[in-house]
């Protein structure tokens, strides 16, 4: 990541891109993950590259669900393994959730590399290697661990994953997603949709967990009861529109 100085106006974005490229070189991230990262970055730019209020509300609701869960699982793919390993491990540790590697472009070698990468960042047990159960899907995201995603009551799925989210919801699970596209199948299917950059979202969730962990079950349930996912998605769309409108007006461009 040499040559990128902190005074560069796109420093954070460039560092993120370099992490994804490094993930590909390490065999953690698939080449297709590069495309997915670019798509998410485009939506983040439209959002204003910040955590909007409704996203923070969704992040608090997500934490409440995880803290009340009996078997919460954090699903890890190649992009998240490359981008936010420290945050994934920290969130798992502080909430009591477990990590499970789940991949679309799956191979035993990639599962092993991601598992070892997470352990190098402080993870203990990482699920996903057994693959002893299968969801009703036609691709390799169907392969899950019985003690992990298959039996989980709450699953956090960072980054886009439409059909698996839908299947997990159909199985009666609470599905929390982090997806910068508020109109993706993932966002529209999930129980809790966090329209935020995965780095910001996980950092926020770690802090919210520290704030909320000492609360009563009733107080956590109250956060869940007050949550409205449709309103969160609507607000994300409105925020994107307003950001574009403001940017246009700053340049003297008429917004129709």
C-alpha positions in Angstrom: 0.0 0.0 0.0 2.9 2.3 -0.6 2.5 5.6 -2.3 -0.9 6.4 -0.8 -0.5 9.3 1.6 -3.0 10.3 4.3 -3.5 13.7 2.8 -4.9 12.2 -0.4 -8.6 13.2 -0.7 -9.6 9.6 -1.5 -7.2 8.0 1.0 -9.8 5.8 2.8 -11.2 4.6 -0.5 -7.8 3.9 -2.0 -6.7 1.9 1.1 -9.9 -0.2 0.8 -9.2 -1.0 -2.8 -5.7 -2.0 -1.9 -6.9 -4.3 0.8 -9.2 -6.1 -1.7 -6.4 -6.5 -4.2 -4.2 -7.8 -1.4 -6.9 -10.2 -0.5 -7.0 -11.5 -4.1 -3.2 -12.0 -4.0 -3.5 -13.9 -0.7 -6.1 -16.2 -2.1 -8.7 -14.9 0.3 -10.8 -12.7 -2.0 -12.1 -13.9 -5.4 -11.5 -11.8 -8.5 -15.3 -11.3 -8.7 -15.0 -9.6 -5.3 -13.2 -6.7 -7.0 -16.3 -6.0 -9.0 -18.5 -6.2 -5.9 -16.3 -3.8 -4.0 -16.5 -1.3 -6.9 -20.3 -1.5 -6.9 -20.4 -0.9 -3.2 -18.0 2.0 -3.4 -20.2 3.7 -6.0 -23.3 3.5 -3.7 -21.2 4.8 -0.8 -20.2 7.8 -2.8 -23.9 8.5 -3.6 -24.7 8.1 0.1 -22.1 10.7 1.0 -19.5 8.2 2.5 -21.0 8.6 6.0 -23.2 6.7 8.5 -26.7 8.3 8.1 -29.0 8.4 11.1 -31.2 5.5 9.9 -28.2 3.3 9.4 -27.1 3.9 13.0 -30.7 3.0 14.1 -30.4 -0.3 12.1 -26.9 -1.0 13.6 -28.4 -0.6 17.2 -31.3 -2.9 16.3 -28.8 -5.4 14.9 -26.8 -5.4 18.1 -30.0 -5.9 20.1 -30.9 -8.9 18.0 -27.4 -10.4 18.4 -27.2 -9.9 22.1 -30.6 -11.6 22.6 -29.8 -14.5 20.3 -29.2 -18.0 21.4 -26.8 -18.9 18.6 -25.7 -15.8 16.7 -23.4 -16.3 13.7 -21.4 -13.8 11.7 -20.9 -15.0 8.1 -17.6 -14.2 6.6 -16.8 -14.0 2.9 -13.6 -13.2 1.0 -14.2 -9.4 0.9 -15.0 -9.0 4.6 -12.1 -11.3 5.5 -9.8 -9.0 3.6 -11.3 -5.7 4.6 -12.3 -6.0 8.2 -10.8 -9.1 9.9 -10.1 -7.2 13.1 -13.6 -5.8 13.4 -15.2 -9.2 12.7 -13.2 -10.8 15.4 -13.9 -7.9 17.9 -17.6 -8.0 17.2 -17.7 -11.8 17.7 -15.8 -11.5 20.9 -17.8 -8.8 22.5 -21.2 -10.1 21.5 -20.5 -13.8 22.0 -21.3 -14.6 18.3 -19.3 -17.1 16.3 -17.6 -16.6 12.9 -18.4 -18.9 10.0 -16.7 -18.8 6.5 -19.3 -19.0 3.8 -18.3 -18.6 0.1 -20.0 -18.5 -3.3 -16.7 -19.3 -5.1 -15.9 -22.0 -2.5 -12.9 -24.2 -2.3 -11.3 -26.0 0.7 -8.2 -24.0 0.1 -10.0 -20.6 0.3 -12.0 -21.6 3.4 -8.7 -22.7 5.1 -6.9 -19.4 4.1 -9.7 -17.2 5.4 -10.0 -19.3 8.6 -6.3 -18.9 9.2 -6.4 -15.2 8.3 -9.1 -14.6 10.9 -7.1 -16.6 13.5 -4.1 -14.5 12.8 -6.2 -11.5 13.7 -7.2 -13.1 17.0 -10.2 -15.4 16.3 -10.6 -18.6 18.2 -12.8 -21.2 16.7 -13.9 -20.4 13.1 -16.7 -22.5 11.6 -17.3 -23.3 8.0 -14.8 -26.0 7.4 -17.1 -28.9 8.1 -19.8 -28.1 5.6 -21.9 -30.9 7.0 -25.3 -29.3 6.1 -26.7 -27.8 3.0 -29.3 -25.1 2.4 -31.8 -25.4 -0.4 -29.7 -23.5 -2.9 -28.0 -24.5 -6.1 -24.6 -23.0 -5.4 -21.8 -23.4 -2.8 -23.2 -20.8 -0.4 -25.6 -23.6 0.4 -22.7 -25.4 2.2 -22.9 -24.5 5.9 -22.0 -26.0 9.3 -24.8 -27.6 11.3 -23.7 -26.0 14.6 -23.3 -22.6 12.8 -25.5 -21.0 10.2 -27.7 -24.0 9.8 -28.9 -23.9 13.5 -28.4 -20.1 14.1 -31.3 -18.0 15.1 -29.6 -14.7 14.1 -27.2 -14.4 11.2 -25.2 -11.3 10.3 -24.4 -11.3 6.6 -22.0 -8.5 5.8 -22.2 -7.6 2.1 -24.6 -8.5 -0.7 -26.0 -12.1 -0.7 -29.6 -12.1 -2.0 -30.8 -15.7 -2.5 -29.1 -17.0 0.7 -30.6 -14.2 2.7 -34.0 -15.1 1.4 -33.5 -18.8 2.2 -32.4 -18.0 5.7 -35.4 -15.8 6.3 -37.6 -18.6 4.9 -36.0 -20.9 7.5 -37.3 -18.5 10.3 -33.9 -16.9 11.0 -33.4 -13.2 11.8 -31.0 -12.0 9.1 -29.0 -8.8 9.5 -27.2 -7.5 6.4 -24.8 -4.7 5.6 -25.4 -3.6 2.0 -24.8 -0.2 0.5 -27.5 -0.9 -2.2 -30.8 -0.3 -0.5 -32.7 -1.9 -3.4 -30.8 -5.1 -3.6 -32.5 -8.4 -3.0 -30.4 -8.6 0.2 -31.6 -5.3 1.5 -35.3 -5.9 0.6 -35.3 -9.4 2.1 -33.4 -9.0 5.4 -34.9 -8.5 8.8 -32.4 -5.6 9.5 -30.8 -3.8 6.6 -27.8 -1.6 7.4 -27.1 0.7 4.5 -23.6 1.6 5.4 -20.0 0.9 4.5 -19.0 -2.4 6.2 -16.0 -0.8 8.0 -18.1 2.0 9.5 -21.0 -0.4 10.3 -18.9 -2.9 12.2 -17.0 -0.2 14.1 -20.4 1.4 15.1 -21.8 -2.0 16.1 -18.8 -2.7 18.3 -19.3 0.6 20.1 -23.1 0.1 20.4 -22.4 -3.3 21.9 -20.2 -1.8 24.5 -23.0 0.7 25.3 -25.9 -1.8 25.3 -24.4 -5.0 26.6 -25.1 -4.1 30.2 -28.8 -3.3 29.5 -31.7 -5.5 30.4 -33.4 -7.9 28.0 -36.4 -5.7 28.1 -34.4 -2.7 27.0 -32.9 -4.6 24.1 -36.3 -5.9 23.1 -37.6 -2.4 23.2 -35.0 -1.4 20.6 -36.1 -4.3 18.4 -39.8 -3.5 18.8 -39.3 0.1 17.8 -37.4 -0.8 14.6 -39.0 -0.4 11.2 -36.8 -1.8 8.3 -39.0 -0.4 5.6 -38.5 3.1 7.0 -34.7 2.5 7.2 -34.6 1.6 3.5 -36.8 4.5 2.5 -34.6 6.9 4.5 -31.5 5.5 2.8 -33.0 6.2 -0.6 -34.1 9.7 0.4 -30.6 10.4 1.8 -28.9 9.4 -1.4 -31.3 11.6 -3.4 -30.6 14.6 -1.1 -26.9 14.1 -1.3 -26.9 14.1 -5.1 -29.2 17.1 -5.1 -27.0 19.0 -2.8 -23.9 18.2 -4.8 -25.6 19.3 -8.0 -26.7 22.6 -6.4 -23.2 23.3 -5.1 -22.1 23.3 -8.7 -25.0 25.4 -9.9 -26.7 22.5 -11.6 -30.5 22.5 -11.6 -31.9 19.5 -9.9 -35.1 18.3 -11.6 
